[in-house]
Amino acid sequence: MFNQQRNKELSAILEASKVLTASFNLEKNLTSVMEILGSHLEMQRGCVYLLEPISKELMIVAAYGLTKTELAKGKYHIGEGIVGKVIEGGSPMFIPNIGKEPRFLNRTGSRPKKDGISFICVPIKLKSEIFGVLSVDRIYSEKHGGVDDDIRVLNIVSSLIAQFVKLWEIYKKTDDEKETLKGHLKERYNVPSLIGESDKFRSVLQASLKVADTDATILLLGETGTGKELIAKTIHFQSRRANGPFIAVNCAAIPENLLEAELFGAEKGAFTGANERRIGRFEFASGGTILLDEVGEISSAIQAKLLRVLQEKTFERVGSSRSLKADVRVIAATNRNLAEEITRGNFRADLYWRLNVVSIMLPPIRKRKEDIPLLVNYYLKKFNNQYQKKIQISDDVMERFKGYVWTGNIRELANTIERLVIMADTEIIQNIDLPYSSISEHQSHYSEGITSLEKEVEFIERERLCAALKANNYIQSRAAKDIGITPRQLGYKLKKFGIDLKSLEGGD
C-alpha cells in the first residue's frame, strides 16, 4: 500500500512537471496540474490562487472541482481567511476539520457541508518571492496516508508552479514589449505617417502599398539621402512579413572579403579567424525582409551568389556544402545607374533583372519642393523635442530652403535643421544664422535672375561634389567612385570650382 501511494505521488509530480514545461498558457497549464492532483491523489477540490500585483488581491486562476460561479467568488486579501494567512506568513497550514475552524471562510461556497473535510494550503514561492497559494480539500482515511505526505507533495508541486509562474511573467513582459514595439514600428512606418504631399512622393507611396503584400523582389532607386531605407521598412511593416525581422545591410560599408560571410554565414574554420559558426544576415532575416543597400557596390563573385539566392531560394554558409532555405523577401537599393554599370561590365545583367521585378524611383527633394516645408517642420519638431528648445524658421529662411538644391536630400536637410536647433541663439532662425554659404549662394543666383543653363549646371555639379565628399568622409577616391568619375577627374573639378577640402571638413 505504501509503495503504491508513493508511486502515485511520483507520477503526479512527474506529470505536473511535464505540463508546466509544455507551453506558456497560464490558465490551461495550471488547470491541468489541478486535474492531475485530483485524479492521482484523490483530492476533492483544489485551487491555485495568484496575487494580483496592483490590487494585492488573491484570485483563483485555476481549480479542480469548482464551478465557474464558485471560481469567480474566490477572492481574498492578504491576511484574510486561511488562504490570506498562508500568503501573509509564507508557511503551509493544515486544517483537520474546516467545519470547526472559524477562520475558514468558504468564500467560494463550494462546501455546503464542511464537517469532516480537511484543508491543506501551501505558499507558491520561489526563494523569498511569493506568487500565491495552492490549496486542496481531502477526506482522510487509512488508505489515503498521512497529512505530512500530502504537504510534502504539495510543496514540491507548488515549487514547480512558482518556477513556471516566474518564467511566465518574464515571457509575458517580453511578449508585451515585443508587441508594443511592433505596434510603434508599424505606426511609424505606416503610409500616413510619412512626410510628403507632392504627386511624385505620393506615387512612391502608392507603389509601395501595391507591392507590400507580395513577396516580389523590389529595387529602390534614387540619390543618396532620399529615404530608401525608410521606404523599405514601410514596405516590410505593411506586408504579411511584418511580424518577422527586418535586416538592413549596407553592402558598401563591409569589406569585400567579409561580405560573403556577413550575408550567408560561415562554418567554424572556414577561414582564418573563423573560431565558431557564424550566422549570416539571410538566416537572421528568415521569415522577414532583408534590405541590401548599396547593392551596386558588391563584387561579381557575391553577385553570382546573390543571383542563386534569388533563383533557387537557397544558399550555403562559407565552408559548407549544405543548402539552407532562404525564406526572405529581398529589397535592394542603390544610388547607381545599374543599366550603365552593366554596360561597363560592373554589374550582372541577369542579377539586375532578378532584382528589378518591381522598381521604385525615389525623387530627390529638389523635385518635390512643395514637401520641403512639411519636412522642415517635421524635423524642427523632432529636434526641438530632443534638445528641449522652441526654435522656429523665418519665412525668408524657408524660401531659401525651398530654392536650395539639397544634393544630400532628406539626410542633408535633417542635419541642417538639427545643427540650426543646436546652435541657435534666438528662437527664430534668420538668414544670417544659416551655416551653409551655398544655401545663400543658391538663393542669390535665382534672386538676381541668372538663368544661364551653364551656370545652373555648374552649381548643381559643385553641390553634387560637396555632397559626395561629405557622404564619404572626404575620402576623394570613394567620393569619385560614388559619382562615377576617376579620382583625377575629381581633383580637377575641385580646382575648377575652388572647393577647399579643409574648409568643407571644418564646416561639416
ZAMARGU-4260 file (C-alpha; in steps of 0.2 Angstrom, whole numbers, plus 5000, padded with zeros to 4 digits):
<rodrens>
0) 5000/5000/5000 | 5014/5012/5005 | 5024/5009/4988 | 5008/5011/4978 | 5004/5028/4987
5) 5022/5034/4983 | 5021/5028/4965 | 5005/5039/4963 | 5014/5054/4971 | 5029/5052/4960
10) 5018/5050/4945 | 5008/5066/4949 | 5024/5076/4952 | 5031/5070/4935 | 5015/5074/4925
15) 5014/5091/4933 | 5032/5095/4928 | 5028/5090/4910 | 5013/5100/4909 | 5021/5116/4916
20) 5035/5115/4903 | 5024/5111/4888 | 5019/5129/4885 | 5016/5147/4892 | 4997/5145/4893
25) 4995/5150/4912 | 4977/5145/4915 | 4977/5129/4904 | 4993/5123/4912 | 4988/5126/4930
30) 4971/5119/4927 | 4979/5103/4921 | 4990/5102/4936 | 4975/5103/4947 | 4967/5089/4937
35) 4982/5078/4939 | 4982/5081/4958 | 4963/5077/4959 | 4965/5061/4949 | 4981/5054/4956
40) 4980/5059/4974 | 4961/5058/4976 | 4959/5076/4981 | 4941/5083/4981 | 4944/5101/4977
45) 4960/5111/4973 | 4964/5129/4969 | 4978/5139/4963 | 4977/5157/4969 | 4989/5170/4962
50) 4992/5188/4969 | 4986/5202/4958 | 5001/5214/4958 | 4991/5230/4958 | 4976/5226/4969
55) 4986/5215/4980 | 4971/5203/4980 | 4972/5184/4979 | 4962/5177/4965 | 4958/5159/4958
60) 4966/5157/4941 | 4964/5138/4940 | 4954/5125/4950 | 4948/5107/4951 | 4930/5103/4957
65) 4923/5120/4957 | 4910/5128/4945 | 4913/5145/4936 | 4902/5154/4948 | 4912/5147/4963
70) 4928/5152/4954 | 4923/5170/4952 | 4919/5171/4971 | 4936/5165/4976 | 4945/5182/4981
75) 4955/5185/4997 | 4965/5200/5003 | 4982/5196/5012 | 4979/5190/5029 | 4961/5186/5026
80) 4955/5168/5029 | 4967/5153/5029 | 4972/5157/5011 | 4976/5175/5016 | 4986/5169/5031
85) 4997/5157/5021 | 5002/5171/5009 | 5005/5183/5024 | 5016/5171/5034 | 5024/5161/5019
90) 5021/5144/5028 | 5009/5129/5025 | 4993/5127/5035 | 4983/5112/5039 | 4965/5112/5045
95) 4959/5095/5051 | 4941/5099/5050 | 4935/5115/5041 | 4918/5114/5050 | 4926/5118/5066
100) 4938/5132/5060 | 4931/5149/5061 | 4945/5157/5051 | 4940/5146/5036 | 4928/5157/5026
105) 4922/5146/5012 | 4922/5161/5001 | 4918/5151/4985 | 4903/5142/4993 | 4909/5125/4986
110) 4907/5116/5003 | 4889/5117/5010 | 4893/5103/5022 | 4910/5107/5029 | 4911/5094/5043
115) 4924/5080/5040 | 4934/5089/5026 | 4952/5093/5029 | 4960/5108/5021 | 4979/5110/5016
120) 4986/5126/5010 | 5004/5129/5005 | 5013/5145/4998 | 5018/5146/4980 | 5035/5154/4982
125) 5052/5154/4974 | 5066/5159/4986 | 5059/5174/4995 | 5046/5179/4982 | 5028/5173/4985
130) 5017/5172/4970 | 5001/5164/4978 | 4995/5149/4986 | 4990/5131/4982 | 4975/5123/4992
135) 4967/5106/4992 | 4952/5098/5001 | 4954/5080/5007 | 4944/5067/5017 | 4956/5056/5026
140) 4955/5038/5029 | 4968/5025/5032 | 4971/5021/5013 | 4975/5040/5010 | 4991/5041/5020
145) 4995/5055/5032 | 4995/5074/5030 | 5013/5075/5031 | 5015/5066/5014 | 5002/5077/5006
150) 5011/5093/5012 | 5027/5086/5006 | 5020/5083/4988 | 5011/5099/4988 | 5026/5109/4992
155) 5035/5101/4978 | 5021/5104/4966 | 5020/5122/4972 | 5038/5125/4969 | 5036/5119/4951
160) 5021/5131/4949 | 5032/5145/4956 | 5045/5142/4944 | 5033/5141/4930 | 5024/5157/4935
165) 5041/5167/4936 | 5045/5161/4918 | 5028/5165/4913 | 5029/5183/4920 | 5046/5185/4911
170) 5038/5178/4895 | 5023/5189/4896 | 5033/5205/4899 | 5044/5201/4884 | 5030/5197/4873
175) 5021/5213/4878 | 5036/5223/4875 | 5038/5215/4858 | 5020/5218/4853 | 5021/5236/4859
180) 5037/5239/4849 | 5029/5231/4834 | 5015/5242/4836 | 5026/5258/4837 | 5036/5252/4822
185) 5020/5248/4811 | 5013/5265/4816 | 5030/5274/4812 | 5031/5266/4795 | 5013/5267/4791
190) 5010/5277/4775 | 5000/5291/4783 | 5015/5295/4794 | 5027/5298/4780 | 5031/5316/4776
195) 5026/5322/4759 | 5011/5328/4749 | 5018/5330/4732 | 5012/5320/4717 | 5029/5312/4715
200) 5030/5307/4733 | 5013/5300/4733 | 5016/5289/4718 | 5030/5281/4728 | 5019/5278/4742
205) 5005/5270/4731 | 5018/5259/4723 | 5025/5254/4740 | 5007/5249/4745 | 5004/5239/4730
210) 5019/5228/4731 | 5019/5227/4751 | 5008/5212/4752 | 5018/5202/4739 | 5034/5193/4740
215) 5041/5202/4724 | 5059/5207/4724 | 5060/5226/4724 | 5073/5238/4718 | 5073/5255/4726
220) 5082/5268/4715 | 5087/5286/4720 | 5101/5298/4726 | 5109/5296/4742 | 5098/5303/4757
225) 5081/5301/4748 | 5074/5289/4761 | 5076/5272/4753 | 5078/5263/4769 | 5063/5272/4776
230) 5053/5266/4761 | 5060/5248/4763 | 5054/5247/4781 | 5037/5254/4777 | 5035/5240/4764
235) 5041/5227/4777 | 5029/5233/4791 | 5014/5234/4779 | 5017/5217/4772 | 5012/5200/4779
240) 5030/5198/4785 | 5028/5212/4797 | 5030/5200/4812 | 5046/5194/4805 | 5063/5203/4806
245) 5069/5217/4796 | 5088/5216/4792 | 5097/5230/4783 | 5114/5228/4776 | 5125/5242/4769
250) 5135/5232/4756 | 5147/5246/4753 | 5152/5248/4772 | 5158/5229/4773 | 5175/5224/4766
255) 5173/5213/4751 | 5182/5199/4759 | 5170/5199/4773 | 5154/5202/4764 | 5150/5184/4759
260) 5152/5178/4777 | 5141/5193/4783 | 5127/5189/4771 | 5127/5170/4771 | 5136/5165/4787
265) 5152/5154/4789 | 5156/5137/4797 | 5169/5136/4810 | 5187/5135/4802 | 5180/5141/4785
270) 5194/5155/4785 | 5207/5162/4797 | 5199/5169/4812 | 5183/5159/4810 | 5183/5152/4828
275) 5165/5147/4828 | 5150/5145/4817 | 5144/5162/4811 | 5125/5165/4806 | 5123/5176/4791
280) 5111/5191/4788 | 5100/5180/4777 | 5097/5167/4791 | 5094/5181/4803 | 5081/5188/4791
285) 5071/5171/4789 | 5053/5175/4789 | 5055/5193/4786 | 5064/5205/4774 | 5082/5209/4770
290) 5087/5226/4763 | 5103/5226/4753 | 5108/5244/4752 | 5121/5250/4740 | 5119/5234/4731
295) 5128/5241/4716 | 5144/5240/4726 | 5145/5222/4728 | 5159/5211/4718 | 5155/5200/4704
300) 5158/5184/4715 | 5145/5190/4728 | 5133/5195/4713 | 5134/5177/4707 | 5129/5170/4725
305) 5115/5183/4727 | 5108/5178/4710 | 5107/5160/4716 | 5098/5165/4732 | 5085/5174/4721
310) 5083/5160/4708 | 5084/5145/4720 | 5079/5152/4736 | 5094/5143/4744 | 5112/5147/4750
315) 5127/5139/4759 | 5137/5146/4773 | 5155/5149/4769 | 5164/5132/4771 | 5149/5122/4770
320) 5140/5112/4756 | 5123/5110/4765 | 5110/5121/4757 | 5099/5132/4768 | 5082/5138/4763
325) 5081/5157/4761 | 5063/5162/4767 | 5067/5180/4764 | 5059/5195/4755 | 5073/5204/4746
330) 5073/5223/4744 | 5088/5230/4735 | 5093/5249/4735 | 5106/5259/4725 | 5110/5276/4720
335) 5119/5270/4705 | 5113/5268/4687 | 5114/5249/4686 | 5110/5249/4667 | 5126/5259/4665
340) 5135/5248/4677 | 5130/5233/4666 | 5137/5242/4650 | 5153/5245/4660 | 5154/5227/4665
345) 5152/5231/4683 | 5135/5223/4686 | 5127/5206/4680 | 5113/5209/4668 | 5104/5193/4675
350) 5105/5199/4693 | 5099/5216/4688 | 5083/5208/4680 | 5081/5197/4696 | 5082/5212/4707
355) 5071/5223/4696 | 5055/5214/4697 | 5047/5230/4704 | 5057/5246/4704 | 5053/5261/4713
360) 5061/5278/4710 | 5063/5290/4724 | 5063/5308/4719 | 5076/5320/4726 | 5068/5333/4736
365) 5073/5347/4724 | 5060/5339/4713 | 5046/5339/4726 | 5049/5357/4733 | 5031/5358/4740
370) 5036/5344/4753 | 5051/5355/4759 | 5040/5365/4772 | 5032/5349/4778 | 5049/5341/4781
375) 5057/5356/4789 | 5043/5357/4801 | 5044/5339/4805 | 5062/5339/4809 | 5060/5356/4819
380) 5048/5347/4830 | 5059/5332/4832 | 5074/5341/4836 | 5065/5354/4847 | 5059/5339/4857
385) 5076/5331/4858 | 5085/5346/4864 | 5071/5354/4873 | 5070/5370/4863 | 5057/5380/4854
390) 5066/5385/4838 | 5056/5392/4823 | 5061/5396/4805 | 5058/5413/4797 | 5049/5414/4781
395) 5064/5420/4772 | 5074/5405/4778 | 5060/5394/4772 | 5061/5402/4755 | 5079/5399/4754
400) 5077/5381/4759 | 5064/5379/4745 | 5076/5386/4732 | 5091/5376/4738 | 5096/5361/4728
405) 5099/5349/4743 | 5111/5337/4734 | 5111/5327/4751 | 5092/5326/4750 | 5082/5322/4766
410) 5098/5317/4776 | 5106/5334/4772 | 5090/5344/4776 | 5088/5334/4793 | 5107/5338/4798
415) 5105/5356/4793 | 5089/5358/4804 | 5097/5348/4819 | 5113/5360/4818 | 5102/5375/4817
420) 5092/5370/4833 | 5108/5366/4842 | 5117/5382/4838 | 5103/5394/4838 | 5104/5409/4850
425) 5087/5416/4846 | 5070/5407/4844 | 5068/5412/4826 | 5081/5407/4813 | 5086/5421/4801
430) 5096/5421/4785 | 5111/5427/4795 | 5110/5411/4805 | 5112/5399/4791 | 5128/5389/4792
435) 5130/5385/4774 | 5136/5398/4762 | 5130/5388/4747 | 5112/5390/4753 | 5114/5409/4752
440) 5123/5407/4736 | 5110/5397/4728 | 5096/5409/4733 | 5106/5424/4726 | 5108/5416/4709
445) 5089/5415/4707 | 5085/5432/4716 | 5097/5440/4703 | 5088/5432/4689 | 5103/5422/4682
450) 5095/5409/4671 | 5111/5403/4662 | 5110/5384/4659 | 5129/5383/4660 | 5129/5392/4677
455) 5115/5381/4684 | 5123/5365/4678 | 5140/5371/4686 | 5131/5375/4703 | 5122/5358/4703
460) 5139/5349/4699 | 5148/5358/4713 | 5134/5354/4725 | 5135/5336/4720 | 5154/5335/4723
465) 5152/5343/4740 | 5138/5331/4745 | 5148/5316/4739 | 5163/5321/4749 | 5153/5323/4764
470) 5145/5306/4762 | 5161/5298/4760 | 5170/5306/4775 | 5180/5317/4762 | 5190/5302/4755
475) 5192/5308/4737 | 5193/5290/4730 | 5177/5285/4737 | 5168/5301/4733 | 5174/5299/4715
480) 5168/5281/4714 | 5151/5287/4721 | 5148/5299/4707 | 5155/5289/4693 | 5172/5298/4689
485) 5190/5295/4692 | 5200/5302/4707 | 5210/5313/4694 | 5194/5320/4687 | 5188/5324/4705
490) 5204/5333/4708 | 5202/5343/4693 | 5184/5348/4697 | 5189/5353/4715 | 5202/5365/4707
495) 5189/5371/4694 | 5176/5375/4707 | 5188/5382/4720 | 5182/5369/4733 | 5193/5369/4748
500) 5193/5352/4757 | 5199/5359/4774 | 5185/5372/4774 | 5172/5359/4770 | 5178/5347/4784
505) 5179/5362/4796 | 5161/5367/4791 | 5154/5350/4792
</rodrens>
